[in-house]
Amino acid sequence: MSTNLAKINRREFMVTSFAFGGGFALSLVFPRGQAAAASLSAQITGTPWEALAGKEDIEINPWLVIAPDDTVTIRVAQSEMGQATFTSWAKMIVEELECDWSKVRAEYASVNRHFREKKVYQRMTTNSSSSVRVSRTYLQQAGASARERLMAAAAERWRVPRSELTVKAGVITHTPTGRSLRYGQIAQQAASVRLAKEPAIKTPDQFTFMNKPTRLLETPLRVDGSATYGIDVRLPGMLYAAVKQSPVFQGKVKKFDADVIRQRPGVHSVVRFGGPNIEDGVAVIADSYWHAKSALDMLPIEWDEGAHGNDSSKSFFEMARKLLDEPGARVVTKKGDAESTLRDSTKIVEAVYEVPYLDHAMMEPMNCTAHVTADRVDVWVGTQNPEGAVSETSELTGVPLENVYLHNCFLGSGFGRRGENDNVRQAVVIAKQVGRPIKVIWSREETMQHGAYRPMRVSRFRAALGPDGMPIAWHTRVVGIDTPYPGDEQTIRGLHKLPYRIRHELFDYHYRQNQIPTGPWTSVGRSQNEFFLETFIDELAHAAGKDPYQYRRALLEGNADFPVAKSWIQVLDEVAEKSKWGEKLPPGTARGIAIGDSRRVTRDEITICAIVATVSVSKQGIVRAERFDVALDTGPFLVNPLSAERQVEMQIVMGVAAALKQQITIEKGRVVESNFNNFPLLTRQEMPEIAIHFVRATDKPIAGMGEEVVGWVAPAVCNAIFAVTGKRVRALPVKNHDLRWG
């Protein structure tokens, strides 16, 4: 059998597969001419780190460049991992700039310039639903400032008052005479204009473009496969590295025998890596990833497991359960006398809840390409934290920040994982040893077994119910166990301010650290705590013999201490109405409800979300999520409702898989799960119907849309399971429970 394989890139693979792949994707085949017609004239390229501007194009400010033909290039300082960042950023600037959307294109802002010019792009880290929430005001200001400089230049050329000028689609018109100038004609002069003061930006009631559905600039590149992800990078003279890190976290390489594989086909060298914030391991360098990985699999490596070789999820949970009864918990909320009231009450509801570690399960495995020389470093990677990647690369190599060049690629999903940059640190120390461009690729197993997991968590809720079934006292205790990030705030998030009316309340927590690497996982802190809270409130409703929707509504109506209670009720009513809550369903099918608002201790912004899950459970205990109705507060506007809908759908799918199927388990210091066979995603056949209902319930801009839904999927699903089976799911995932009934 010949080993000469034809090289094919992803775009060629997709086109070939679509055209000749039988049932693989037959319904997606369309003629090239129609594909071109369907693409947008406002564009981004497959290599977004490369500058689009030509020599004659004029920079009005660091955010935008205008060409003589009126093309506007917008520089985007946040990472694109599926949330349509290029589209939303372009829209926020264009809203104020008043240019022609069909002539807009977008590229990544230069991280190198960001550092050289004292962080000219403000911030370049993409996390916590911040691409719009944090950036909108200064992007609007950049667009408004550029517009006014262009208008001032036109007024100066014509020697007329600014008040006599109007602009539409990048064409400035002098109203009294009808004369006009295109942006491209006046850009050179505008670049030297200095405004006496910055113009006021539009308020949401003045938006004409930002709040309208807009097709995504990113879509054509994904359809034709031309989007370049980190794993697609190819460089002249590049070698490949396959890596194996200590299977026990914080273990060390004891020894390895490189001679066993040195003569394997394509092998260049074998290097050891490690250091501060770099897990100890070994890399095989070769002329292809296949050669590197094949040789690595044959390499004898002996590990020093260190102090953690006997650690397990079981022991962590046992420790957490003991902490539920340990004194010395840190008090977050104390109102009235919850302890005495609970002690003296006759009707107590108590429940202990547990959630496991979770992996991010990204489609694109971890990877990074690096080239380290004495006076310059180049890194190609898809990262949520390019600033951190550049800073750490400089520290590791001794090369000054201004000589480190990070070429940010499209991210094959991130969910918080690609902000850790452990792949970058690792690639840089390997490339530094080899002296050539090195492309480091983690196998799927390496990616999953060396993650930055959502922290495990254990909680106990106790409430005393009065004669009317309403809670009169409540004690919440949470035990958080993780590495220093996400830390205390995420351990208490969402529970620090109860939305429901309680006269006597105590909330306290214990926090412990261990060596299992943890980090932000979409919804940071909420997917644990909201599962606890919204399952427990359902338990109280059941104990009181009341409808779960009406029970929540009554507790919100009576809570004068919760300033957004009326807004919550509006969203809650919306999802109940749209889901036809209370309508009779077939046997074995029921609805569950959950609501929250993503509140934090350190931030005022919220996004109110309510979910009704329609779930079926067979008598054999097989669970299927049939439908989700999602009611979501938009505040006064959404930058792009189309993008918002897609992000909601993504979160529902992610949340269902996590609730029903997923867990990361530690045994003998190692992660058990290794691939999608034992950390499964939803299959196409398991996809639920999703209905999204936007409602304006608040007057301030919302907290975001990228992670404001997923936290309420699990409680809605588990509450529906209880309604069918009478069995309460208090520990995730659902697959671990016997749900047979009837």
C-alpha positions, 0 to 999 in steps of 0.5 A, a space after each residue: 500500500 502506498 504511503 504517498 498521500 495527497 495533501 488537502 486543506 480543509 476547504 478542499 476537503 469540505 468542497 470535495 466532501 460536499 460534492 462527492 461524499 454521498 450522504 455526508 453533507 449532500 444537502 449543503 452542496 451548492 454551485 460556486 456561483 450561488 455561493 459567491 452571490 450569497 457571500 457578504 460584501 463586508 468581509 474578513 479574510 481567512 488570515 485575520 491577523 494580516 493587515 488589509 490596508 494598502 499604502 494609500 489607505 488612511 488611518 483615521 484612528 487606531 480602530 479604523 482605516 479608510 481607503 480611497 474607494 471608501 472601503 473601511 477597515 475596522 480593527 477588532 481587538 477581541 478574539 473570534 471563537 464563534 460569537 461573531 465578534 468581527 460582526 458585532 465590533 464592526 456594527 458598533 463602530 459603523 453605527 456612529 461612523 455612518 459609512 456604507 456597510 457593504 464596504 466594511 471589512 474587518 481584521 484583528 488589531 495588532 497585539 504588537 502595536 497594542 504593547 508598543 503604543 501603551 495598550 492603544 486598544 484598551 483591552 484584548 482579552 475575550 472573556 466574561 461576555 465582554 466583547 460588547 459589554 465592555 467595548 461598546 462605549 469606546 468603540 462607539 466613541 471611536 466611530 463618532 470621533 472619526 465621523 466628526 473629523 471627516 465632517 470637519 475636514 469637509 466643512 473646512 474644504 468647502 468653508 461652510 459651517 459643520 451644521 450645514 452638513 449631513 452624512 449617509 452611507 459614507 457620503 457627506 452632503 452640503 445641504 444648501 448646495 447639494 455638493 457631496 464628498 465620499 469618505 475616501 475623498 476626504 480621509 487624508 485631510 480628516 486624518 490631521 483634524 484635531 477636535 476641540 472636544 469629542 462628540 457625544 455618542 448615540 443612546 440606544 433610542 437613537 440606534 438605526 443599525 446596531 439593534 437590527 439583525 445582521 448576517 454574520 461576516 464570519 459565516 462565508 469563511 466557515 462555509 468554504 473552509 477558508 477560516 484559518 484556525 491555529 491548527 491550520 497554520 503552515 510555515 516554511 521549514 516548520 516541524 511538528 511536535 507531539 507532546 505528552 505531559 505528566 498524567 498526574 498533575 504536577 508530576 515530573 518526568 523521571 526518565 525517557 529513552 529517546 534512542 528507542 525512537 530516534 531512527 523512526 521515520 521523520 523524527 528530528 529530536 526529542 526534548 523535555 519541557 517544563 517550568 513555571 506554569 508548564 506541566 512537565 513532559 516530553 515532546 517528539 519533533 518530526 517532519 509531520 504530526 503523524 510521524 511525531 505522534 507515532 514515535 511519541 506513542 512508542 517512547 518509553 517514559 517513566 514518571 515521578 507522580 509526586 504527591 498526588 498519585 492517589 488523588 481521586 474525585 471520590 476523595 475530593 467529594 468526601 472532603 467537601 461533604 465533611 466541610 459542610 459540617 465544619 465550623 469556620 465557614 466564611 459568612 457572605 449574607 446574614 439576615 435575621 436569625 436563620 439558625 435559631 428559626 431553623 432549629 425551632 421549626 417543624 417543617 424543614 426541607 434539606 438537600 445536598 447537591 454536587 457537580 463534577 469537574 467538566 471539560 470544555 470539549 472544544 472541537 479544535 484540539 489545543 495547539 500553537 506554532 512558535 518560532 523563537 530567535 535571539 531577537 524576535 518571537 512569532 506565535 500563531 495561535 487561537 487565544 482568548 488572551 493575546 495580551 497574556 500570551 505576548 507577556 508570558 512569551 517575552 518572559 520565557 524568552 527574554 525577547 522584549 515585548 515589542 519584538 514579540 509578534 502574536 498572530 491570532 487565528 480563528 478559535 475552534 471554540 474556546 468557552 474559557 479554555 483558550 485564555 489559559 495559554 498553557 499551550 503557548 508557554 509550552 510551544 515557546 519553550 519547545 521552539 526555543 530549544 529547537 531553533 526552528 518554527 515548531 507546530 505543537 499539537 495536543 492529541 484529543 486525549 492530551 487536550 481533554 486530560 490536561 484541561 482547565 476544568 470547571 470546578 467541582 462543587 458541593 452545597 447544602 441547602 436548608 429551609 424552614 417552611 411556614 404554614 403557607 408553605 413559604 420559606 421563613 428561614 434559609 441556610 446555604 452552605 457551599 464548598 468550592 474546591 479548585 485552583 486559585 482561579 476562579 476563586 472566591 467570587 465564583 464560589 459564591 456567585 449568584 447565591 450572594 443575593 437571593 432573589 426570593 423573599 426570605 426573612 431569615 437568611 444565612 449564606 456561608 462557604 468553605 473554599 479549598 484549593 487543590 492541584 487539579 487545574 481549573 478555570 473559567 467554563 462558560 457561565 463561570 460559577 453559575 452552572 454550579 450555583 444556579 443548578 443548586 438554587 433553582 433545583 432547591 426552590 423547586 423542592 420547596 414548591 413541591 414540599 409546599 404543594 404549589 406550582 413551581 412557576 407560581 411559587 417563584 412568582 409569589 416569592 419574587 412579588 414579595 421581595 422588596 429587597 430585590 430591586 429587579 424583582 418586577 423585571 424577573 417576573 416579566 421574564 418569568 411570565 414570558 417563558 411560562 406563556 410561550 412554553 404553555 406552562 400548565 398545559 397537559 402533556 403526554 404521560 412520561 413528559 413534563 416541563 421544568 422551569 428555572 430563572 436567574 440573572 447572572 449577577 455578580 458581587 463585583 459587577 452591576 450588569 445582569 442578563 435575566 434569563 428564564 428557561 422552560 425545558 420540556 423533557 421526556 423520560 421513558 419507563 426504562 429511565 431514558 431521558 430526552 430533552 425535547 424542547 427549550 423555551 428561553 425568555 431573555 431580557 435584551 435591555 434597551 437593545 441587542 447589537 445583533 439579534 441574529 448573533 444573540 439567537 445563535 449564542 443562546 442555541 449554542 448554550 442550550 446544546 452545551 448545557 444539555 450535554 453537560 447536564 445529561 452526560 458529562 463529567 471529568 473524573 479523577 482516579 489515581 491522580 489522573 483524568 479518566 475521560 479521554 475523548 468524546 466516547 466517554 465525554 460525549 456531546 449531543 448527537 444530531 438525533 438528540 438535538 432539542 427544539 429551541 424557541 427563543 423569546 426576547 423581551 425588554 425587561 430592564 432599561 440598562 444594557 445587559 451583562 452580555 449574551 455569550 454565557 448568560 443562558 447555560 447556567 439554567 439548563 440543568 435545573 430546568 431539565 432536572 426539575 422536569 425529570 422530577 415532574 415525570 419520575 418523582 426522583 430528584 436529581 441532586 448530583 450531575 450528570 443525569 446519566 449516573 441515576 436510575 430514573 426508571 419509573 411507573 
